[in-house]
Amino acid sequence: MLNNGSRPDQESVSGNEDQINIKRRTLIQSAGLVAGAGMMGLATGGVWAAGSDKPEKEEVKVGFIPLTDCASVVMASVLGFDKKYGIKIVPSKESSWASVRDKLVNGELDAAHVLYGLLYGVQLGVSGTKKDMALLMTLNNNGQAITLSKKLADKGAIDGPGLAKLMRTDKREYTFAQTFPTGTHAMWLYYWLAANGIDPMKEAKVITVPPPQMVANMRVGNMDGFCVGEPWNHRAIADGIGITAATTQDIWKDHPEKVLGTTAEFVQKYPNTARALTAAVLEAGRWIDASLSNKTKMAETIADKSYVNTSVDVINQRILGRYQNGLGKTWDDPNYMKFFNDGAVNFPYLSDGMWFLTQHKRWGLLKADPDYLAVAKAVNRIDIYKDAAAMVKVSVPKDAMRTSKLMDGTVWDGKNPAAYAASFKIRA
């Protein structure tokens, strides 16, 4: 895809090591996390009770895509939470979700900040090489959006109904972009279009574009709209080329989004490492959500070109719930991106994973109904999460299922997934 000369996804981490190290030391000091500051294990390198609990692999390479919701992985490394649990997280900036998938499967990455549906797609062999995967925790809820081009907005397409009306009258091919065929953004985009009476399989052309390249591609006219994580929706507004037609929390309040993922093989080989990694990232998520000051420090850190490569303000606005649609409307959204929310964010609910499978079936990515519950139980490693949560002193819910109401009024509770997948009027 065209990139208009700007390649934030290609920036090198190594060129900024001195600058990052200075920021890291400053952040650690300001957060009171230096060794000897009372944080158990920082000075000694671990919090395990016995030698058998020590992480088997102490250096863990964790991939991430330049998105705001990579923050808990990055901050676990920057603030030293990884050291507390006896590991060293090595963040690895990746160019696309396909690259993350391939490097997880072939072992180049130990784990990754990754799309929920990507892991399930690999598990079932519908998005590349089939391999057993492991979901350790949910990294965030909410905080994605659907952007429409300013050209469409000027013709009245400022929301779902406006887009549907324009597409009925302006009979041309409309192109929309998502970030990975089985991923969250594809499912949010399809769900939103269908809820507004637009069949994404028949009435639109859908392409795959890496998140950091969305804005550049819209600028040169490669798509009419896209669904992606922040900060790229707000960046489209700041650059004057797009408007926010919907947020994903409008589609599903407190929806699951990115996850901490790895392979089942990695967990089997390095169970203590998987637990330590989960604990470190969980603690980082709690730190981010703890205060406005922490969110600001997080935004200042991940805005650097070694991570997301954008302005602090572009990240800061929506991470604080301050939204604008690019057409003069502003609002404070209580359902902004959350990384912890008293632990409610992070538990790997089985029903969340099963929902993505229902949508994969709905849109023809799966030709037959899988054993929804069995797949979710295999992928979502609730056992690892519970152990990590105990280390971080985070409570866990009693039920591995949860009930949610989506934008079209449908209620999802995981009880009859096959019937749910077949219940939609618009489907493949």
C-alpha positions as CSV (number, residue, x, y, z in Angstrom):
1,M,0.0,0.0,0.0
2,L,1.0,3.6,-0.6
3,N,2.6,5.3,2.3
4,N,3.0,8.9,1.1
5,G,6.6,9.1,2.1
6,S,5.9,8.7,5.8
7,R,6.7,5.3,7.3
8,P,6.1,5.4,11.1
9,D,5.9,1.6,11.0
10,Q,9.4,1.4,9.7
11,E,11.2,3.5,12.3
12,S,14.1,1.9,14.0
13,V,14.2,1.5,17.7
14,S,17.9,1.4,17.9
15,G,18.5,4.9,16.7
16,N,16.8,6.4,19.8
17,E,18.2,4.2,22.6
18,D,19.9,7.0,24.4
19,Q,16.8,9.2,24.4
20,I,14.6,6.4,25.4
21,N,16.9,5.3,28.2
22,I,16.8,8.9,29.6
23,K,13.0,8.9,29.5
24,R,12.9,5.4,31.0
25,R,15.1,6.5,34.0
26,T,13.0,9.6,34.5
27,L,9.7,7.7,34.4
28,I,11.0,5.0,36.7
29,Q,12.1,7.6,39.2
30,S,8.9,9.6,39.0
31,A,6.8,6.5,39.5
32,G,8.9,5.5,42.5
33,L,9.9,2.2,41.0
34,V,13.6,2.2,41.4
35,A,15.2,-0.7,43.1
36,G,15.0,-0.3,46.9
37,A,11.9,1.9,46.7
38,G,9.9,-0.8,48.4
39,M,8.8,-2.6,45.3
40,M,9.3,-6.3,46.2
41,G,11.6,-8.1,43.9
42,L,13.1,-5.2,41.9
43,A,16.4,-5.4,43.7
44,T,16.5,-9.2,43.8
45,G,15.1,-9.9,40.4
46,G,11.9,-11.8,41.3
47,V,9.0,-12.5,43.6
48,W,8.7,-16.2,43.3
49,A,8.4,-18.2,46.5
50,A,10.6,-21.2,45.5
51,G,13.2,-21.9,42.9
52,S,10.9,-24.0,40.9
53,D,8.8,-20.9,40.2
54,K,11.6,-19.0,38.6
55,P,11.0,-18.0,35.0
56,E,12.6,-20.5,32.7
57,K,13.3,-17.9,30.0
58,E,14.4,-14.5,31.4
59,E,14.5,-12.4,28.2
60,V,11.1,-12.3,26.4
61,K,10.8,-10.7,23.0
62,V,7.3,-9.2,22.7
63,G,6.0,-7.8,19.4
64,F,3.8,-4.8,19.2
65,I,2.1,-2.7,16.5
66,P,2.3,1.2,16.7
67,L,-1.1,1.7,18.5
68,T,-2.1,3.3,21.7
69,D,-3.2,0.0,23.1
70,C,0.4,-1.4,23.0
71,A,0.9,0.8,26.1
72,S,0.8,-1.8,28.9
73,V,3.5,-3.9,27.1
74,V,5.7,-0.9,26.6
75,M,5.3,0.5,30.1
76,A,5.9,-2.9,31.7
77,S,9.4,-2.7,30.1
78,V,10.0,1.0,30.6
79,L,8.9,1.1,34.3
80,G,10.7,-2.1,35.3
81,F,7.6,-4.2,36.1
82,D,9.3,-7.0,34.1
83,K,12.3,-7.0,36.4
84,K,10.0,-7.3,39.4
85,Y,8.9,-10.7,38.1
86,G,12.3,-11.9,37.0
87,I,12.2,-11.3,33.3
88,K,13.3,-8.7,30.8
89,I,10.7,-7.7,28.2
90,V,12.3,-6.7,24.8
91,P,9.6,-4.8,22.9
92,S,9.8,-5.4,19.1
93,K,8.1,-2.9,16.8
94,E,6.4,-4.7,14.0
95,S,5.1,-3.5,10.6
96,S,1.8,-5.4,10.3
97,W,-0.4,-7.9,12.0
98,A,0.6,-10.5,9.3
99,S,4.2,-10.0,10.4
100,V,3.2,-10.5,14.1
101,R,1.3,-13.7,13.1
102,D,4.2,-15.1,11.2
103,K,6.8,-14.3,13.9
104,L,4.7,-15.8,16.6
105,V,4.1,-19.0,14.6
106,N,7.8,-19.4,13.7
107,G,9.1,-18.4,17.2
108,E,10.8,-15.1,16.2
109,L,8.6,-13.5,18.8
110,D,7.9,-15.1,22.2
111,A,4.7,-13.2,22.6
112,A,2.9,-10.2,21.3
113,H,0.3,-7.4,21.6
114,V,-2.1,-8.9,19.2
115,L,-5.6,-8.8,17.8
116,Y,-8.0,-11.1,19.6
117,G,-9.4,-12.7,16.4
118,L,-6.0,-13.2,14.9
119,L,-5.1,-15.8,17.6
120,Y,-8.4,-17.6,17.0
121,G,-7.9,-17.5,13.3
122,V,-4.5,-19.1,13.6
123,Q,-5.8,-21.7,16.1
124,L,-8.4,-22.8,13.5
125,G,-6.2,-22.4,10.4
126,V,-8.3,-19.7,8.7
127,S,-5.8,-16.9,8.8
128,G,-2.5,-18.6,7.9
129,T,-0.6,-21.6,9.2
130,K,-2.6,-23.5,11.7
131,K,-1.0,-23.6,15.1
132,D,-2.2,-23.9,18.7
133,M,-2.2,-20.5,20.4
134,A,-2.5,-19.2,23.9
135,L,-4.3,-16.0,25.0
136,L,-2.8,-14.9,28.4
137,M,-4.9,-11.8,29.1
138,T,-6.9,-9.0,27.5
139,L,-4.9,-5.8,27.2
140,N,-7.6,-3.2,26.8
141,N,-11.3,-2.5,26.3
142,N,-12.7,0.1,23.9
143,G,-10.8,2.8,22.1
144,Q,-11.0,2.0,18.4
145,A,-13.1,3.9,15.8
146,I,-14.5,3.9,12.3
147,T,-13.2,6.8,10.2
148,L,-14.9,8.0,7.0
149,S,-13.1,10.3,4.5
150,K,-13.8,14.0,4.6
151,K,-15.0,13.7,1.0
152,L,-17.8,11.4,2.1
153,A,-18.6,13.6,5.1
154,D,-19.0,16.6,2.8
155,K,-21.7,14.5,1.0
156,G,-23.6,13.8,4.2
157,A,-22.0,10.5,5.3
158,I,-21.1,11.5,8.8
159,D,-22.5,8.4,10.5
160,G,-23.9,4.9,9.7
161,P,-27.3,6.1,8.4
162,G,-25.7,8.9,6.4
163,L,-23.3,6.4,4.8
164,A,-26.0,4.0,3.9
165,K,-28.1,6.7,2.3
166,L,-25.1,7.9,0.2
167,M,-24.2,4.4,-0.9
168,R,-27.8,3.8,-2.1
169,T,-27.8,7.0,-4.2
170,D,-24.2,7.1,-5.4
171,K,-23.8,3.8,-7.2
172,R,-20.0,3.3,-7.3
173,E,-17.6,0.9,-5.6
174,Y,-16.9,1.9,-2.0
175,T,-13.7,0.7,-0.4
176,F,-13.2,0.2,3.3
177,A,-10.0,-1.0,5.1
178,Q,-9.5,-3.1,8.2
179,T,-6.2,-4.4,9.7
180,F,-6.4,-8.2,9.5
181,P,-9.1,-10.5,8.0
182,T,-10.0,-12.3,11.3
183,G,-9.1,-9.4,13.6
184,T,-11.1,-7.1,15.8
185,H,-11.2,-4.2,13.4
186,A,-12.6,-6.3,10.6
187,M,-15.3,-7.6,12.9
188,W,-16.2,-4.1,14.2
189,L,-16.3,-2.7,10.7
190,Y,-18.5,-5.5,9.4
191,Y,-20.8,-5.4,12.4
192,W,-21.3,-1.6,12.1
193,L,-21.9,-1.7,8.3
194,A,-24.4,-4.5,8.7
195,A,-26.2,-2.9,11.6
196,N,-26.7,0.1,9.3
197,G,-28.1,-2.1,6.5
198,I,-24.9,-2.4,4.4
199,D,-23.7,-5.8,3.4
200,P,-19.9,-5.6,3.7
201,M,-19.5,-8.8,1.6
202,K,-21.7,-7.7,-1.3
203,E,-21.9,-3.9,-1.3
204,A,-18.3,-2.9,-0.5
205,K,-14.8,-3.7,-1.3
206,V,-12.8,-4.5,1.8
207,I,-9.0,-4.3,1.9
208,T,-6.3,-5.0,4.5
209,V,-4.0,-2.2,5.5
210,P,-1.5,-2.0,8.5
211,P,-2.6,0.5,11.2
212,P,0.2,3.0,10.8
213,Q,-0.5,3.2,7.0
214,M,-4.2,4.0,7.3
215,V,-4.0,7.8,7.3
216,A,-1.5,8.0,4.4
217,N,-3.7,5.6,2.3
218,M,-6.8,7.7,2.9
219,R,-4.9,10.8,2.1
220,V,-4.2,9.5,-1.4
221,G,-7.7,8.2,-1.9
222,N,-7.2,4.5,-1.5
223,M,-10.2,4.0,0.7
224,D,-13.5,5.7,1.7
225,G,-13.3,4.5,5.3
226,F,-11.4,2.4,7.8
227,C,-11.6,0.8,11.2
228,V,-8.4,0.9,13.2
229,G,-7.1,1.6,16.7
230,E,-6.0,4.9,18.1
231,P,-4.2,7.2,17.6
232,W,-4.9,6.8,13.8
233,N,-8.5,7.9,13.9
234,H,-7.7,11.1,15.7
235,R,-4.7,11.6,13.5
236,A,-7.0,11.5,10.4
237,I,-9.0,14.4,12.1
238,A,-5.9,16.3,13.0
239,D,-4.7,16.0,9.4
240,G,-8.0,17.1,8.0
241,I,-8.7,14.1,5.9
242,G,-11.2,12.1,7.9
243,I,-14.0,12.2,10.5
244,T,-15.0,9.8,13.2
245,A,-18.3,8.2,12.3
246,A,-18.5,5.8,15.2
247,T,-16.4,4.5,18.1
248,T,-16.2,0.8,18.8
249,Q,-17.5,1.3,22.3
250,D,-20.7,2.5,20.6
251,I,-20.8,-0.9,18.9
252,W,-20.1,-2.8,22.1
253,K,-19.5,-1.1,25.4
254,D,-16.3,-2.4,27.1
255,H,-15.6,-4.8,24.2
256,P,-12.5,-6.9,24.3
257,E,-9.7,-5.6,22.0
258,K,-6.0,-6.4,22.0
259,V,-4.7,-9.4,23.9
260,L,-1.3,-10.7,25.1
261,G,-0.8,-13.7,22.9
262,T,1.7,-16.4,22.4
263,T,1.7,-20.1,21.3
264,A,0.6,-23.0,23.3
265,E,4.0,-24.4,22.8
266,F,5.6,-21.4,24.5
267,V,3.4,-21.8,27.5
268,Q,4.0,-25.5,27.8
269,K,7.8,-25.0,27.6
270,Y,8.0,-21.8,29.7
271,P,5.0,-21.8,32.1
272,N,6.7,-19.6,34.7
273,T,7.8,-17.2,32.1
274,A,4.3,-16.9,30.7
275,R,3.0,-16.2,34.2
276,A,5.7,-13.6,34.9
277,L,5.0,-11.8,31.6
278,T,1.3,-11.7,32.3
279,A,1.9,-10.4,35.8
280,A,4.2,-7.6,34.6
281,V,1.8,-6.5,31.9
282,L,-1.2,-6.7,34.2
283,E,0.6,-4.5,36.7
284,A,1.5,-2.0,34.0
285,G,-2.1,-1.8,33.0
286,R,-3.1,-1.1,36.5
287,W,-0.4,1.7,36.7
288,I,-1.7,3.3,33.5
289,D,-5.3,3.5,34.8
290,A,-4.3,4.6,38.3
291,S,-4.2,8.3,37.6
292,L,-4.4,11.1,35.1
293,S,-0.7,11.8,35.7
294,N,0.2,8.2,34.8
295,K,-1.9,8.3,31.6
296,T,0.0,11.5,30.6
297,K,3.3,9.9,31.3
298,M,2.3,6.9,29.3
299,A,1.3,9.1,26.3
300,E,4.6,11.0,26.4
301,T,6.5,7.7,26.4
302,I,4.7,5.8,23.6
303,A,4.4,8.9,21.3
304,D,8.2,8.5,20.7
305,K,9.1,7.3,17.2
306,S,10.5,4.1,18.7
307,Y,6.9,3.2,19.6
308,V,3.9,4.8,18.0
309,N,5.6,7.8,16.3
310,T,3.1,10.6,16.6
311,S,2.4,13.7,18.7
312,V,1.6,13.4,22.4
313,D,-1.6,15.3,21.9
314,V,-2.9,12.9,19.3
315,I,-2.6,10.1,21.8
316,N,-3.6,12.1,24.9
317,Q,-7.0,13.4,23.7
318,R,-8.8,10.1,23.4
319,I,-6.8,8.3,26.1
320,L,-8.4,10.8,28.4
321,G,-11.9,10.3,26.9
322,R,-11.9,13.7,25.1
323,Y,-13.4,13.0,21.7
324,Q,-14.2,15.1,18.6
325,N,-15.7,13.9,15.3
326,G,-13.8,16.3,13.0
327,L,-17.0,18.2,12.2
328,G,-17.2,20.4,15.3
329,K,-18.8,18.0,17.7
330,T,-16.9,17.3,20.9
331,W,-17.8,15.0,23.9
332,D,-16.4,13.4,26.9
333,D,-16.7,9.6,26.6
334,P,-16.8,7.6,29.8
335,N,-16.1,4.4,27.8
336,Y,-12.7,5.4,26.6
337,M,-9.8,3.0,26.2
338,K,-9.2,1.2,29.5
339,F,-6.2,-1.0,30.4
340,F,-7.3,-2.3,33.9
341,N,-10.6,-0.9,35.3
342,D,-10.1,-2.7,38.6
343,G,-9.2,-5.9,36.7
344,A,-12.4,-6.1,34.7
345,V,-10.5,-5.5,31.5
346,N,-7.9,-8.2,31.7
347,F,-9.7,-11.4,32.5
348,P,-9.8,-13.7,29.4
349,Y,-13.5,-14.4,29.3
350,L,-14.4,-17.5,27.3
351,S,-17.5,-15.7,26.0
352,D,-15.3,-13.0,24.5
353,G,-13.3,-15.4,22.4
354,M,-16.4,-17.3,21.4
355,W,-18.0,-14.1,20.1
356,F,-15.2,-13.7,17.6
357,L,-15.8,-17.2,16.4
358,T,-19.5,-16.5,15.9
359,Q,-18.5,-13.5,13.7
360,H,-16.0,-15.6,11.8
361,K,-18.8,-18.0,11.0
362,R,-21.2,-15.2,10.2
363,W,-18.9,-13.8,7.5
364,G,-17.9,-17.1,6.0
365,L,-14.4,-17.3,7.4
366,L,-15.4,-20.5,9.1
367,K,-17.5,-22.8,6.8
368,A,-19.0,-24.8,9.7
369,D,-19.7,-24.1,13.4
370,P,-16.7,-25.1,15.5
371,D,-17.0,-26.4,19.0
372,Y,-17.1,-22.8,20.3
373,L,-16.6,-23.5,24.0
374,A,-13.8,-26.1,23.5
375,V,-11.8,-23.7,21.3
376,A,-12.2,-20.9,23.8
377,K,-11.1,-23.2,26.6
378,A,-8.0,-24.3,24.7
379,V,-6.9,-20.8,23.7
380,N,-7.8,-18.6,26.7
381,R,-5.4,-19.6,29.4
382,I,-7.4,-18.7,32.5
383,D,-5.1,-20.8,34.6
384,I,-2.1,-18.7,33.7
385,Y,-4.1,-15.5,34.2
386,K,-5.4,-16.5,37.6
387,D,-1.8,-17.3,38.8
388,A,-0.5,-14.0,37.5
389,A,-3.5,-12.1,39.0
390,A,-2.7,-13.7,42.4
391,M,0.9,-12.4,42.1
392,V,-0.3,-8.9,41.4
393,K,-3.1,-9.1,43.9
394,V,-5.9,-8.6,41.4
395,S,-9.3,-10.2,42.0
396,V,-10.8,-12.4,39.3
397,P,-14.5,-12.9,38.3
398,K,-16.3,-16.0,39.4
399,D,-17.8,-16.7,36.0
400,A,-15.8,-17.2,32.8
401,M,-18.8,-15.9,30.7
402,R,-20.2,-12.4,30.6
403,T,-23.3,-10.8,29.1
404,S,-23.1,-7.9,26.7
405,K,-25.6,-5.9,24.6
406,L,-24.4,-4.7,21.2
407,M,-25.5,-1.7,19.2
408,D,-28.3,-3.5,17.3
409,G,-29.9,-4.7,20.5
410,T,-28.6,-8.3,20.3
411,V,-27.5,-9.8,23.6
412,W,-24.4,-12.0,23.7
413,D,-23.9,-14.3,26.6
414,G,-22.1,-17.3,25.1
415,K,-24.9,-19.8,25.8
416,N,-25.9,-20.7,22.2
417,P,-23.2,-19.5,19.9
418,A,-24.3,-21.5,16.8
419,A,-27.8,-20.0,17.0
420,Y,-26.4,-16.5,17.6
421,A,-24.1,-16.8,14.5
422,A,-27.0,-17.8,12.4
423,S,-29.4,-15.2,13.7
424,F,-28.2,-12.2,11.8
425,K,-30.2,-11.0,8.8
426,I,-27.1,-9.8,7.0
427,R,-24.4,-12.6,6.8
428,A,-22.3,-14.4,4.3
